[in-house]
Amino acid sequence: MDPMTEDKLYHDADLASFYDLDNEWMEDSEYCFEMAEKAKSVLDLACGTGLLAAAIAGEGKRVTGVDMAPAMLAIAMAREGGGAVTFVEGDMRTVRLGQRFDLVTVTGHAFQCLLTREDRLAALKTIAAHLEDKGRFIFDSRNPAAEEWRDWTRDETERVLDHPKLGTFLAWNEASQEPETGIVTYETHYQNLIGTKHYQATSRIAFPDRPELEALMKEAGLRPAQWLGDWTGEAFTPGMPEFVVIGGKA
């Protein structure tokens, strides 16, 4: 079974409808939006509900969003500005569009859904296959040394979400790590306040370290030019929460 094709958080229409409530326009979207200003063409891999792709589209830009979850793409195509984007149902490990782009993005920690070295290499090769010779890429992955997943407990993550159609929900996460692989399994819960509906998904994500990412990019024909430690643009130093990697073809 491929976890990327089975994760209800993205593939179940009810759960997907919570995605934008839980993941609104944040620092990663703003950073990539500004980065895309000078790009004439943008490929957003694992585009999800298309929030970033739809914001970038317009003013003559060619924008394509790729995602493997039909439930997420349905939201993307229906959203304001979605009509200006070419949305494609596809797997970032294998999709080949026969086009090249000035900018390729993989954000929202989607890269961490790739659980094996082979999958991560395949996705990086997809980036390389779609980059213009002078194009740039950007992707993010949490720094394993920061152990952010330890804070994904119910007490630390409880929040209230107002769903426009389903009502008010209490949401929370719970996580555990497999010591032998470093893979983190986390549960996402949405429980409505009157107690009649409870949506739940179990997801698995990997935390590759910097040496592995460097080796994979080299093998894929990519060259990292910048390593940021968060989405404010700060250069990476050990202990910072993120790897935000910006680069181009090798």
N, C-alpha and C positions, 0 to 999 in steps of 0.2 A: 504494500500500500504506500502511495506517495503522500506524505503529510501535506504537501503544497496543494494537492487537488482535493483533499478531504477536509480541510480545516473549515468548520462551520462558521467561524468568525467572519469569513469572507464569502463563503459559498452559499450560506443560508440567507434568504432574502430578508427575513425578520432581523437577524443579527446584523447583516450588512447595513440595515437602515439606521443603526446606532452609530455607525462609523464616524460620520461627520460631527455628531454631537460630542464624541469622545476625542476626536482628532481634528480640531478646527485649524484655521489659518494660524500657523505658529512660526517660530524663527526659521525652521528649515524651509518652509514655503517662501517666506520673505526673502531669504538669502538666494534661493534659486530663481525666484522671480526677477530679482535685480540682476543676477548673473545672465539671465536670458534676454535682457534688454537689447543687447547688441547682436544677438543670434537671429539669423533669418530662418533657421529651421531647428526644431527641438524634438527629441524623442524622449518621452517619459515612460520608462520601463517600470512595470508593477505600479501603474498609475492609480490603482484603486478607484475611488469615486470621482476622479478627474478634477479635483479642486485646483491643483496647480496647473494642469494642462489647460483648463478652460480659462484661467486667469492670464496665462501667457499668450494664448491665441489672440489673433487680431492684428491689425495694422500690417497685413501682408505676410505674416509669419506662417510657415508651414509647421504645424504641430501635430504629432502623432502620439497617442497614448496606448500602451499595450498592457493588458492584464489578463490573467487566466481565469478570473472569476466572473461568470456572467452576471451574478447578482450585483457585483460592484460596478460593472460596465453599464448595467441598466440605469443605475443612479447617475453615472457620469454622462451618459447620453441625454438624460432628461434635465440635467442641471442648466442653469443660465450660462450661456457661453459655450455649452457643450457641442452645439451644432457647428462651431468653427474648428473643432478638433476631429481628426480621423482616429476613431477608436477601433482597436483590433483585439480580438480575443486571441491570446497567445501566451506562451510560456517564455519567460526571459532567458531560460537556458537554451532554447532551441529556435526561437523565432528568427526569421530572416526576411526582411521586407524588401530587399533589393534597392534600398535607398541609403543615402548618407546624410548626416545631420551635423550642424555646427555645435550642438550641445546635446549630450545624453545624460539624463538624470535617473538615479535610483534612490529615492528618499523614503522617509517614514520607517526606516530600519527594515525595509523589505529585503535587503541583502541578507539579513540574519535568518530569514525563512529558508535559506539554502543550507541544508544540514550537513552536507558532505563537501570534502575538498573538490570532488569531481563536479558537483553542482555549482560551486562557487567559481571554479575555472570556466565552466560552460557559460555562466552569465557574463563574466568578464570578456570572454571571447565574443559574445553577442554585442557588448559595448564596442569593442574594437572593430567588429564587422560593420558597424553603422556610423562610425565616426569619419567626418571629413579629415583630410590630412592635417589640417590645422585646427581641427575641432577640439572641444574640451569635454571631459566627463566629470561628474561628481556623484559620489555615493557616500552613505554613512553606515557605520556599524558601531555598536557600543564597545567601549574599551573593557575587556574582560577583567582587568585589574581593578576597575572601579566597583565591580560586583553590585551593580545597580539592582539586580534582581532580588537581592536580599530585602529591599524595601517594598517588594510587591506582596504585601500582606493585606489582609482585610482591613486591619486597623489603619494602615498607612494609605490605602487607596480608595476607601469608601468615598463616594461622591453621588450627588443627585443630578439626574438628567431629565429634562422635560422633552419627551418625545412628542412631536407635533401631531401624531396620529394615535399613538398607543398610550399616552398619558405620562405620569411621573414615575420614574424608576430610581431605585437605589442600585448603584453599580459598585463592584469591587473586583479585585484580582487576588489570586493566591499563586505562589510559585515555589518550585523546588528544582534543584540541579542534580543531574546525573554526574557524580564525581569522575567516573571513568571516561566520559565523553565531553564534559563541560556543557552539554546541551541542557537548556532550561525548559521545563514544562510549566506553562502557566495557564490558569483557568480565568476566564472572563465571565462574570455573572451580571445579569440585568434582572432585578426583581421588582415588579411594580408594587407601589406602596400599599395597595389594598390586598396584596398577597395572592392574586389569582393567576399571575403569569410569571414564569421564571425561565429566562433564556440563558443558556450556558454553552460555552465552547472551550475546548482544550487545544492549546497551541504549543508548538515546540520551536525554539529558536536556538541558533548557534552563536558562539562568541569567539570567532577567529582572532588570533593575536596579530600584532603588526608584522612580525617576520613572515608569517604565512601569507598575509595579504600582499606583502612586497614580492614574495616569490611567485604568487599567482599572477599578479599584474605583469611581471616580467615574462612569464610563460605565455600570457595572453597577448603580448605585444603592446602593452600599455606602459606609460611612464608617469608615475606620480610626481607632480610638481610642488604640491602643498599638502601638508598634513595639519589640519585644524583640530583643536580639542573640543570645540563646541560650535554652535551656530552663530556666535557673535563675531567669529572671524579670528579668534585667538589661536596662535600657533600651538600645536600639541606639545604638552609636557606630560611625563608619566603621572598617572593618577587622575588626569582629566577624563570626563565621562564619555567622550566620543572619539571615534576616528572619522573625521570628515575629509575625504580624499578628493583632491582636484588634480587633474592631469590631462594628458593627451596621448597620442600614439607614440610608441617608442621610436 
